[in-house]
Amino acid sequence: MSHSAQGVGAGAAAPAPVTILLVEDDEVIRRSVAMALERYGYRVITAEDGLTGLELFRDGRHDLLLLDVMLPGLDGIGLCRRIRETGTDPILVMSARGDALDVVSGLEAGADDYVVKPVDTAVLVARIRSLLRRATFTPAAAATAAATGRPVGPSRPGQSDSTARLAPPAETDQSSQPGRSGQPREAPQPARLVFGELAIDTGGLEVTLSGERVALAPTELRLLLEFAANPGIVLDRQTLLRNVWDYGWDGDTRVVDLCVQRLRKKIGAERIETVRGFGYKLRR
């Protein structure tokens, strides 16, 4: 993924704008969405079909992908799967009808969130900002959060603070620690959280299972860190939407369920327990 700190014009001190790769086959929608996003200061690269979108994705000159579900050649679901084979870039899927099958298929394929067309520009921009906040983890920010228990602030100009917490002030093995421990350290120290064979290095932002590195998309990582900050505590879906997806309003809880499903496939189904009628918890 290309970062907005690159590509600053000659003599300019400000970072380059966030670049969005928009893949949409309808020319009217493609132009109108691109123009709307550009008015908010985003740089937009467009493609009219899935194969062209895949080529542009491989160029790596973007920060986020905005994909239509119905695309000629390679559809949005197939494109999302291809991207997830090698990339962890934030992906926002657009569904024309909000059809449950479209939504579920997109989220199962690896999308981080979805919007329904026609989409209100303010809602679209809010979802984009939320995704970008989730995607801008840095080792320093994660270590600070682990040491202080405070939320990680925005790392792009113009973004509001995220409400998500990354990790508790932790010692080396959370599986034997009863709840949150100690007072905030004066200087942030990277924390290594251990849950059996699962280890989370919040300093290096790496997750390993039985010593093997696990590749997680930004939303999956943030979800895991939210669970790790509350080991053994049941978190309901609305809490997860608020803390992980940064929703200040009621959202579709399907995004939570399907992200949990993807996370389970990567770290072990038994690690995250469903508490029927309430939510989920990470087993110590």
Stockholm file with secondary structure:
# STOCKHOLM 1.0

chainA/1-284         MSHSAQGVGAGAAAPAPVTILLVEDDEVIRRSVAMALERYGYRVITAEDGLTGLELFRDGRHDLLLLDVMLPGLDGIGLCRRIRETGTDPILVMSARGDALDVVSGLEAGADDYVVKPVDTAVLVARIRSLLRRATFTPAAAATAAATGRPVGPSRPGQSDSTARLAPPAETDQSSQPGRSGQPREAPQPARLVFGELAIDTGGLEVTLSGERVALAPTELRLLLEFAANPGIVLDRQTLLRNVWDYGWDGDTRVVDLCVQRLRKKIGAERIETVRGFGYKLRR
#=GR chainA/1-284 SS CCCTTSCCCTTCCSCCCCEEEEECSCHHHHHHHHHHHHHTTCEEEEESSHHHHHHHHHHTCCSEEEEESSCSSSCHHHHHHHHHHHCCCCEEEEESSCCHHHHHHHHHTTCSEEEESSCCHHHHHHHHHHHHHHHCCCHHHHHHHHHHCCCCCCSSTTCCCCCCCCCCSCCSCGGGCCSSCSCCCSSCCCCEEEETTEEEETTTTEEEETTEEECCCHHHHHHHHHHHTSTTCCEEHHHHHHHTSCCSSCCCTHHHHHHHHHHHHHHCTTTEEEETTTEEEECC
#=GC SS_cons         CCCTTSCCCTTCCSCCCCEEEEECSCHHHHHHHHHHHHHTTCEEEEESSHHHHHHHHHHTCCSEEEEESSCSSSCHHHHHHHHHHHCCCCEEEEESSCCHHHHHHHHHTTCSEEEESSCCHHHHHHHHHHHHHHHCCCHHHHHHHHHHCCCCCCSSTTCCCCCCCCCCSCCSCGGGCCSSCSCCCSSCCCCEEEETTEEEETTTTEEEETTEEECCCHHHHHHHHHHHTSTTCCEEHHHHHHHTSCCSSCCCTHHHHHHHHHHHHHHCTTTEEEETTTEEEECC
//
